Amino acid sequence: MPRATVIGSGPNGLAAAVSLARAGYAVEVLEAAPTIGGGVRSEESTLPGFVHDVCSAVHPAAYSSPFFRAFGRDRIDWIVPEAAYAHPLDGGRAGIAWHDLERTADALGPDARAWRALLRPLSAHIEGVLDFTGSTLLRLPGDPVTAVRYGLRVLEQGSAMASRTFRTPEAAALVAGVVAHANTALPSLSAAAAGLLLLAQAHAGGWAHPRGGAQRIADALAEDLRVHGGTIRTGTKVADLSALDWGDPRGGDLLVLNTAPRLALTLRDVPPGYAQAIRAYRYGAAAAKVDFALDGPVPWSHPDVARAPTVHVGGTRAEIWASENAVAQGRVSERPYVLAAQPSVLDETRAPAGKHVLWTYIHAPANSDVDATELIVRQIERFAPGFRDRILASHAVTPRERVHLNPSEVGGDIFGGAFTLRQAVKRPVLSRTPWRTPMPGVYLASAATPPGPGVNGIAGWHAARTALADAGERVGLADLFGS
């Protein structure tokens, strides 16, 4: 039986491990942290009984992912909220992106038609969007018409034309808050591409999250891996692959890296050209995260904001653009864009009765020591007066601390590399199969490979599928998962 050693137990590493185990490999996963999950971990970081997500919190990409649909979404108890996300504005106003596209559009008044024109063709053909964005861009799309529609909207929302799409502050903010997820200067084509995918998913499958926390995703994958003979070793840090006994590639053994690509450079006999490309791969700005334990729900001025597990806090589109452009210039705005998640409004398992958790982060310069607690509290207080009085405890992680918690987050970059237009195509190298390295038996399976950031398992599946194809086994998801 050939061996497969997987470094890193994030969702992509576990997706690759599960796929290879089902294909007949003896799989071992090595994880540096004391618990599995990488970007899908949960822990009681503030007070006992308050379950916080360590990295990702809301998972539209996982819920719509072809990998997880084949794996079996029913293995996880998903919550699909009626309100996908909310965006509070001054004066007690807010934009609400309902799962129902028509309900969302109707509430936007003069922008109803523009909202439908932007998103109905994408959400109604979400499979075509997922096909186009779910792999390397160096190929023909499976649904060319949808790919063209998507591309035209990226050109619009990723340029100065975005400021002319909507007339109301609510509609403009609803788009800007999602596009700002990309953590780059705005407007930009790459940010618009990422944002439009999320916007389409809001009205298609929805912005789902697992009951009990992100850890449920890792646990479900790990259970399947063990059922198929795989093993996981935690507390096992691998900093030098040349010293790792991972088997013999001539005998079909594999090494799969769910890590920053630079770890591959610690192998022997790395071709100079490949090494140069990996060293040139760029990382982006970081995340400065704060978790809060609350003695009640966030007292939002607009009542419907309390119905959305995801809230974008940052004011108008102009304010959000200014905040993100400040980070791109190496500083943090006094009124930062805050990405917040309040899962306990729909998930009673996340906090003691009557209490709540709030997950937040801002974008910040890489390797900085920014403690975002006070910045975030002031920004939320702006739209939820009395929030400060609800705080029982908080836990902050700076960008520099993120690096120590997870070496794959280079400089505190949670996206596995800057999500620029160049690196959407060259991720981390220009290739139709960037998951394959030139070193025999070695494959990349992290967010530094297509389709990039997001909890979807697809990069891990692509790495496993490429390795199996190189071994002469042409298999699809249905072959391994029976769907």
Disulfide bonds with the S-S distance in Angstrom:
none
